[in-house]
């Protein structure tokens, strides 16, 4: 073989080796990392909470067309009017139209009086317009239909304000006069109220009942057993019911737990409850009673709470967690945890160099660990550090390519 062929094959061999090396480098990673991120959570006992409240069923005493003056979930005062009764449905429809027109009149008056600095700032108005659009979309997607009308009116109001800013509309007086004339005409044709339904207690009004309003005697919660709790059923709904009023004072969560779990609590102890409720993701409560079964391995825990909202007033059962542990810190895979020089820590990548940093684990499970977030310096795990979760022959100071 002459020297030319030898050189040719040498070049080809080098090219093949280079291609193989590049392919191997692309697919083979000597280390795998993940970013340390902040995480917080809770651990505790999962329960299905059954809500027991002081609830008064509201009935209609006179026949006729109901017109509610309060929305579902609204707080009412004692002796406050919940609804008015008219002889015909058309009268109730007329009242609703009057209320709607009065709302538009009030909004239009606000627009006319809108003469502050924001009115000359188109960017500010556009930002408010975008925020109102987002609020309407979020409200609709979340199924909060009781809030949709409010969000819609806010959006229309800001659209009108923008028209004033850009000069598309300068005078709303003719429209205002027309709306006021319409209200006067409707009020003149409105028949008198036949009767009024008033609240006997203060609290939150709910327009529906579920039959459990009187299924549990609050005075007997101290003795309710798991067996009795399992037999709770709704009662037949009375006639002429228009809703109920939920007292906004102390109410109770009743739940079945294991005998072993019940031993970790004592009556009078303060606890935190984690929920999926938007208005109350965390509830503060006290252990009111712990009732142990005489025949089984279960117990009943009764928790008292005073926080109240329209959402709480509407629910009967909900998944909850009795919080035992709260934790927060930097979350990384449990695979990253290692021991070096008798210290527990993780390896991180710092400028193409491996560095070992000790950590204090505040929580762990089968998948990840939560490390205490300490003051940021070179010897601690920091937010957004690249933590090595897979790698061989790691040591402090190792150079990686």
Helices and strands as residue ranges (DSSP letters): H 3-27, E 31-35, E 37-52, E 55-59, E 65-68, E 75-76, E 81-86, H 89-112, G 117-120, H 122-141, H 145-166, H 173-189, E 195-198, E 203-206, G 218-223, H 226-230, E 241-246, E 251-258, H 259-262, E 270-275, E 282-292, E 298-305, H 310-314, E 317-333, G 334-336, E 338-340, E 343-350, E 353-358, E 361-364, E 368-371, E 386-391
